[in-house]
Each structure stands twice: as C-alpha cells, then as structure tokens.
Amino acid sequence: MEEVRDELNLLLRGWVNYFALADAKRHMQALDEWLRRRLKQV
C-alpha cells in the first residue's frame, strides 16, 4: 500500500507541476476525493 501511495504521489506531483500555469485546484480536489475513496476500498 505504501509503495502504491508513493508512486501516486510522485505521479501527481509531476502532473501538478506540469499544469502549474492552469488553475487546477478544483480538479485536484476532485481527484483527491476520488483517490481517497478508491484507496479505502483496497
């Protein structure tokens, strides 16, 4: 589980940095909520 979390963290940081010029807060919040729900199912 920790390995999956670390990989997702790295991937999401890269994604956020790539799209840093856009206002992605709303999308990131939605993605965060979705990820939390999915991780609780595991």
mmCIF file of the N, C-alpha and C atoms, coordinates in Angstrom:
data_MODEL
# 
_entry.id   MODEL 
# 
loop_
_atom_site.group_PDB 
_atom_site.id 
_atom_site.type_symbol 
_atom_site.label_atom_id 
_atom_site.label_alt_id 
_atom_site.label_comp_id 
_atom_site.label_asym_id 
_atom_site.label_entity_id 
_atom_site.label_seq_id 
_atom_site.pdbx_PDB_ins_code 
_atom_site.Cartn_x 
_atom_site.Cartn_y 
_atom_site.Cartn_z 
_atom_site.occupancy 
_atom_site.B_iso_or_equiv 
_atom_site.pdbx_formal_charge 
_atom_site.auth_seq_id 
_atom_site.auth_comp_id 
_atom_site.auth_asym_id 
_atom_site.auth_atom_id 
_atom_site.pdbx_PDB_model_num 
ATOM 1   N N  . MET A 1 1  ? 0.829   -1.184 0.000   1.00 0.00 ? 1  MET A N  1 
ATOM 2   C CA . MET A 1 1  ? 0.000   0.000  0.000   1.00 0.00 ? 1  MET A CA 1 
ATOM 3   C C  . MET A 1 1  ? 0.876   1.251  0.000   1.00 0.00 ? 1  MET A C  1 
ATOM 4   N N  . GLU A 1 2  ? 1.938   1.239  0.790   1.00 0.00 ? 2  GLU A N  1 
ATOM 5   C CA . GLU A 1 2  ? 2.812   2.408  0.840   1.00 0.00 ? 2  GLU A CA 1 
ATOM 6   C C  . GLU A 1 2  ? 3.505   2.635  -0.497  1.00 0.00 ? 2  GLU A C  1 
ATOM 7   N N  . GLU A 1 3  ? 3.853   1.554  -1.175  1.00 0.00 ? 3  GLU A N  1 
ATOM 8   C CA . GLU A 1 3  ? 4.510   1.678  -2.479  1.00 0.00 ? 3  GLU A CA 1 
ATOM 9   C C  . GLU A 1 3  ? 3.565   2.324  -3.491  1.00 0.00 ? 3  GLU A C  1 
ATOM 10  N N  . VAL A 1 4  ? 2.312   1.914  -3.480  1.00 0.00 ? 4  VAL A N  1 
ATOM 11  C CA . VAL A 1 4  ? 1.314   2.500  -4.380  1.00 0.00 ? 4  VAL A CA 1 
ATOM 12  C C  . VAL A 1 4  ? 1.143   3.976  -4.062  1.00 0.00 ? 4  VAL A C  1 
ATOM 13  N N  . ARG A 1 5  ? 1.059   4.306  -2.776  1.00 0.00 ? 5  ARG A N  1 
ATOM 14  C CA . ARG A 1 5  ? 0.910   5.695  -2.365  1.00 0.00 ? 5  ARG A CA 1 
ATOM 15  C C  . ARG A 1 5  ? 2.085   6.534  -2.850  1.00 0.00 ? 5  ARG A C  1 
ATOM 16  N N  . ASP A 1 6  ? 3.293   6.019  -2.680  1.00 0.00 ? 6  ASP A N  1 
ATOM 17  C CA . ASP A 1 6  ? 4.485   6.759  -3.088  1.00 0.00 ? 6  ASP A CA 1 
ATOM 18  C C  . ASP A 1 6  ? 4.530   6.969  -4.601  1.00 0.00 ? 6  ASP A C  1 
ATOM 19  N N  . GLU A 1 7  ? 4.142   5.938  -5.354  1.00 0.00 ? 7  GLU A N  1 
ATOM 20  C CA . GLU A 1 7  ? 4.124   6.066  -6.811  1.00 0.00 ? 7  GLU A CA 1 
ATOM 21  C C  . GLU A 1 7  ? 3.081   7.083  -7.257  1.00 0.00 ? 7  GLU A C  1 
ATOM 22  N N  . LEU A 1 8  ? 1.891   7.038  -6.632  1.00 0.00 ? 8  LEU A N  1 
ATOM 23  C CA . LEU A 1 8  ? 0.853   8.013  -6.968  1.00 0.00 ? 8  LEU A CA 1 
ATOM 24  C C  . LEU A 1 8  ? 1.291   9.424  -6.601  1.00 0.00 ? 8  LEU A C  1 
ATOM 25  N N  . ASN A 1 9  ? 1.943   9.561  -5.462  1.00 0.00 ? 9  ASN A N  1 
ATOM 26  C CA . ASN A 1 9  ? 2.413   10.864 -5.020  1.00 0.00 ? 9  ASN A CA 1 
ATOM 27  C C  . ASN A 1 9  ? 3.385   11.450 -6.037  1.00 0.00 ? 9  ASN A C  1 
ATOM 28  N N  . LEU A 1 10 ? 4.325   10.651 -6.496  1.00 0.00 ? 10 LEU A N  1 
ATOM 29  C CA . LEU A 1 10 ? 5.302   11.100 -7.479  1.00 0.00 ? 10 LEU A CA 1 
ATOM 30  C C  . LEU A 1 10 ? 4.619   11.484 -8.787  1.00 0.00 ? 10 LEU A C  1 
ATOM 31  N N  . LEU A 1 11 ? 3.702   10.639 -9.238  1.00 0.00 ? 11 LEU A N  1 
ATOM 32  C CA . LEU A 1 11 ? 2.983   10.903 -10.475 1.00 0.00 ? 11 LEU A CA 1 
ATOM 33  C C  . LEU A 1 11 ? 2.168   12.190 -10.379 1.00 0.00 ? 11 LEU A C  1 
ATOM 34  N N  . LEU A 1 12 ? 1.450   12.357 -9.278  1.00 0.00 ? 12 LEU A N  1 
ATOM 35  C CA . LEU A 1 12 ? 0.600   13.534 -9.123  1.00 0.00 ? 12 LEU A CA 1 
ATOM 36  C C  . LEU A 1 12 ? 1.415   14.812 -8.970  1.00 0.00 ? 12 LEU A C  1 
ATOM 37  N N  . ARG A 1 13 ? 2.541   14.745 -8.294  1.00 0.00 ? 13 ARG A N  1 
ATOM 38  C CA . ARG A 1 13 ? 3.400   15.927 -8.188  1.00 0.00 ? 13 ARG A CA 1 
ATOM 39  C C  . ARG A 1 13 ? 3.877   16.367 -9.567  1.00 0.00 ? 13 ARG A C  1 
ATOM 40  N N  . GLY A 1 14 ? 4.270   15.405 -10.382 1.00 0.00 ? 14 GLY A N  1 
ATOM 41  C CA . GLY A 1 14 ? 4.699   15.730 -11.739 1.00 0.00 ? 14 GLY A CA 1 
ATOM 42  C C  . GLY A 1 14 ? 3.567   16.347 -12.538 1.00 0.00 ? 14 GLY A C  1 
ATOM 43  N N  . TRP A 1 15 ? 2.374   15.786 -12.407 1.00 0.00 ? 15 TRP A N  1 
ATOM 44  C CA . TRP A 1 15 ? 1.212   16.300 -13.128 1.00 0.00 ? 15 TRP A CA 1 
ATOM 45  C C  . TRP A 1 15 ? 0.890   17.725 -12.694 1.00 0.00 ? 15 TRP A C  1 
ATOM 46  N N  . VAL A 1 16 ? 0.921   17.958 -11.390 1.00 0.00 ? 16 VAL A N  1 
ATOM 47  C CA . VAL A 1 16 ? 0.623   19.293 -10.863 1.00 0.00 ? 16 VAL A CA 1 
ATOM 48  C C  . VAL A 1 16 ? 1.660   20.295 -11.351 1.00 0.00 ? 16 VAL A C  1 
ATOM 49  N N  . ASN A 1 17 ? 2.921   19.924 -11.321 1.00 0.00 ? 17 ASN A N  1 
ATOM 50  C CA . ASN A 1 17 ? 3.970   20.829 -11.784 1.00 0.00 ? 17 ASN A CA 1 
ATOM 51  C C  . ASN A 1 17 ? 3.853   21.108 -13.275 1.00 0.00 ? 17 ASN A C  1 
ATOM 52  N N  . TYR A 1 18 ? 3.489   20.111 -14.051 1.00 0.00 ? 18 TYR A N  1 
ATOM 53  C CA . TYR A 1 18 ? 3.342   20.285 -15.494 1.00 0.00 ? 18 TYR A CA 1 
ATOM 54  C C  . TYR A 1 18 ? 2.224   21.280 -15.808 1.00 0.00 ? 18 TYR A C  1 
ATOM 55  N N  . PHE A 1 19 ? 1.131   21.200 -15.077 1.00 0.00 ? 19 PHE A N  1 
ATOM 56  C CA . PHE A 1 19 ? -0.012  22.068 -15.317 1.00 0.00 ? 19 PHE A CA 1 
ATOM 57  C C  . PHE A 1 19 ? -0.065  23.235 -14.331 1.00 0.00 ? 19 PHE A C  1 
ATOM 58  N N  . ALA A 1 20 ? 1.064   23.632 -13.802 1.00 0.00 ? 20 ALA A N  1 
ATOM 59  C CA . ALA A 1 20 ? 1.106   24.672 -12.774 1.00 0.00 ? 20 ALA A CA 1 
ATOM 60  C C  . ALA A 1 20 ? 0.551   26.004 -13.263 1.00 0.00 ? 20 ALA A C  1 
ATOM 61  N N  . LEU A 1 21 ? 0.609   26.257 -14.545 1.00 0.00 ? 21 LEU A N  1 
ATOM 62  C CA . LEU A 1 21 ? 0.121   27.532 -15.067 1.00 0.00 ? 21 LEU A CA 1 
ATOM 63  C C  . LEU A 1 21 ? -1.402  27.599 -15.088 1.00 0.00 ? 21 LEU A C  1 
ATOM 64  N N  . ALA A 1 22 ? -2.052  26.469 -15.066 1.00 0.00 ? 22 ALA A N  1 
ATOM 65  C CA . ALA A 1 22 ? -3.516  26.436 -15.092 1.00 0.00 ? 22 ALA A CA 1 
ATOM 66  C C  . ALA A 1 22 ? -4.063  26.435 -13.667 1.00 0.00 ? 22 ALA A C  1 
ATOM 67  N N  . ASP A 1 23 ? -5.287  26.882 -13.535 1.00 0.00 ? 23 ASP A N  1 
ATOM 68  C CA . ASP A 1 23 ? -5.948  26.835 -12.233 1.00 0.00 ? 23 ASP A CA 1 
ATOM 69  C C  . ASP A 1 23 ? -6.571  25.453 -12.073 1.00 0.00 ? 23 ASP A C  1 
ATOM 70  N N  . ALA A 1 24 ? -5.843  24.564 -11.445 1.00 0.00 ? 24 ALA A N  1 
ATOM 71  C CA . ALA A 1 24 ? -6.273  23.173 -11.366 1.00 0.00 ? 24 ALA A CA 1 
ATOM 72  C C  . ALA A 1 24 ? -6.769  22.784 -9.975  1.00 0.00 ? 24 ALA A C  1 
ATOM 73  N N  . LYS A 1 25 ? -6.984  23.751 -9.100  1.00 0.00 ? 25 LYS A N  1 
ATOM 74  C CA . LYS A 1 25 ? -7.353  23.423 -7.724  1.00 0.00 ? 25 LYS A CA 1 
ATOM 75  C C  . LYS A 1 25 ? -8.620  22.570 -7.653  1.00 0.00 ? 25 LYS A C  1 
ATOM 76  N N  . ARG A 1 26 ? -9.630  22.958 -8.390  1.00 0.00 ? 26 ARG A N  1 
ATOM 77  C CA . ARG A 1 26 ? -10.904 22.222 -8.367  1.00 0.00 ? 26 ARG A CA 1 
ATOM 78  C C  . ARG A 1 26 ? -10.710 20.793 -8.867  1.00 0.00 ? 26 ARG A C  1 
ATOM 79  N N  . HIS A 1 27 ? -9.933  20.637 -9.926  1.00 0.00 ? 27 HIS A N  1 
ATOM 80  C CA . HIS A 1 27 ? -9.685  19.308 -10.471 1.00 0.00 ? 27 HIS A CA 1 
ATOM 81  C C  . HIS A 1 27 ? -8.864  18.459 -9.507  1.00 0.00 ? 27 HIS A C  1 
ATOM 82  N N  . MET A 1 28 ? -7.906  19.074 -8.844  1.00 0.00 ? 28 MET A N  1 
ATOM 83  C CA . MET A 1 28 ? -7.072  18.336 -7.900  1.00 0.00 ? 28 MET A CA 1 
ATOM 84  C C  . MET A 1 28 ? -7.886  17.895 -6.688  1.00 0.00 ? 28 MET A C  1 
ATOM 85  N N  . GLN A 1 29 ? -8.819  18.730 -6.249  1.00 0.00 ? 29 GLN A N  1 
ATOM 86  C CA . GLN A 1 29 ? -9.673  18.349 -5.126  1.00 0.00 ? 29 GLN A CA 1 
ATOM 87  C C  . GLN A 1 29 ? -10.553 17.162 -5.503  1.00 0.00 ? 29 GLN A C  1 
ATOM 88  N N  . ALA A 1 30 ? -11.098 17.192 -6.716  1.00 0.00 ? 30 ALA A N  1 
ATOM 89  C CA . ALA A 1 30 ? -11.935 16.083 -7.176  1.00 0.00 ? 30 ALA A CA 1 
ATOM 90  C C  . ALA A 1 30 ? -11.107 14.802 -7.289  1.00 0.00 ? 30 ALA A C  1 
ATOM 91  N N  . LEU A 1 31 ? -9.898  14.925 -7.816  1.00 0.00 ? 31 LEU A N  1 
ATOM 92  C CA . LEU A 1 31 ? -9.020  13.768 -7.931  1.00 0.00 ? 31 LEU A CA 1 
ATOM 93  C C  . LEU A 1 31 ? -8.635  13.236 -6.559  1.00 0.00 ? 31 LEU A C  1 
ATOM 94  N N  . ASP A 1 32 ? -8.373  14.130 -5.618  1.00 0.00 ? 32 ASP A N  1 
ATOM 95  C CA . ASP A 1 32 ? -8.030  13.730 -4.254  1.00 0.00 ? 32 ASP A CA 1 
ATOM 96  C C  . ASP A 1 32 ? -9.174  12.946 -3.619  1.00 0.00 ? 32 ASP A C  1 
ATOM 97  N N  . GLU A 1 33 ? -10.397 13.443 -3.774  1.00 0.00 ? 33 GLU A N  1 
ATOM 98  C CA . GLU A 1 33 ? -11.555 12.753 -3.214  1.00 0.00 ? 33 GLU A CA 1 
ATOM 99  C C  . GLU A 1 33 ? -11.718 11.369 -3.839  1.00 0.00 ? 33 GLU A C  1 
ATOM 100 N N  . TRP A 1 34 ? -11.561 11.285 -5.160  1.00 0.00 ? 34 TRP A N  1 
ATOM 101 C CA . TRP A 1 34 ? -11.700 10.011 -5.851  1.00 0.00 ? 34 TRP A CA 1 
ATOM 102 C C  . TRP A 1 34 ? -10.644 9.023  -5.376  1.00 0.00 ? 34 TRP A C  1 
ATOM 103 N N  . LEU A 1 35 ? -9.381  9.486  -5.281  1.00 0.00 ? 35 LEU A N  1 
ATOM 104 C CA . LEU A 1 35 ? -8.293  8.608  -4.841  1.00 0.00 ? 35 LEU A CA 1 
ATOM 105 C C  . LEU A 1 35 ? -8.515  8.105  -3.424  1.00 0.00 ? 35 LEU A C  1 
ATOM 106 N N  . ARG A 1 36 ? -8.974  8.983  -2.548  1.00 0.00 ? 36 ARG A N  1 
ATOM 107 C CA . ARG A 1 36 ? -9.223  8.563  -1.165  1.00 0.00 ? 36 ARG A CA 1 
ATOM 108 C C  . ARG A 1 36 ? -10.302 7.485  -1.102  1.00 0.00 ? 36 ARG A C  1 
ATOM 109 N N  . ARG A 1 37 ? -11.367 7.660  -1.898  1.00 0.00 ? 37 ARG A N  1 
ATOM 110 C CA . ARG A 1 37 ? -12.429 6.645  -1.927  1.00 0.00 ? 37 ARG A CA 1 
ATOM 111 C C  . ARG A 1 37 ? -11.897 5.315  -2.456  1.00 0.00 ? 37 ARG A C  1 
ATOM 112 N N  . ARG A 1 38 ? -11.112 5.373  -3.519  1.00 0.00 ? 38 ARG A N  1 
ATOM 113 C CA . ARG A 1 38 ? -10.568 4.146  -4.110  1.00 0.00 ? 38 ARG A CA 1 
ATOM 114 C C  . ARG A 1 38 ? -9.608  3.447  -3.150  1.00 0.00 ? 38 ARG A C  1 
ATOM 115 N N  . LEU A 1 39 ? -8.769  4.212  -2.461  1.00 0.00 ? 39 LEU A N  1 
ATOM 116 C CA . LEU A 1 39 ? -7.810  3.609  -1.542  1.00 0.00 ? 39 LEU A CA 1 
ATOM 117 C C  . LEU A 1 39 ? -8.504  2.979  -0.339  1.00 0.00 ? 39 LEU A C  1 
ATOM 118 N N  . LYS A 1 40 ? -9.637  3.526  0.075   1.00 0.00 ? 40 LYS A N  1 
ATOM 119 C CA . LYS A 1 40 ? -10.388 2.933  1.182   1.00 0.00 ? 40 LYS A CA 1 
ATOM 120 C C  . LYS A 1 40 ? -10.985 1.588  0.781   1.00 0.00 ? 40 LYS A C  1 
ATOM 121 N N  . GLN A 1 41 ? -11.218 1.395  -0.509  1.00 0.00 ? 41 GLN A N  1 
ATOM 122 C CA . GLN A 1 41 ? -11.793 0.145  -0.992  1.00 0.00 ? 41 GLN A CA 1 
ATOM 123 C C  . GLN A 1 41 ? -10.770 -0.982 -1.003  1.00 0.00 ? 41 GLN A C  1 
ATOM 124 N N  . VAL A 1 42 ? -9.491  -0.636 -0.986  1.00 0.00 ? 42 VAL A N  1 
ATOM 125 C CA . VAL A 1 42 ? -8.432  -1.661 -1.082  1.00 0.00 ? 42 VAL A CA 1 
ATOM 126 C C  . VAL A 1 42 ? -8.247  -2.383 0.211   1.00 0.00 ? 42 VAL A C  1 
# 
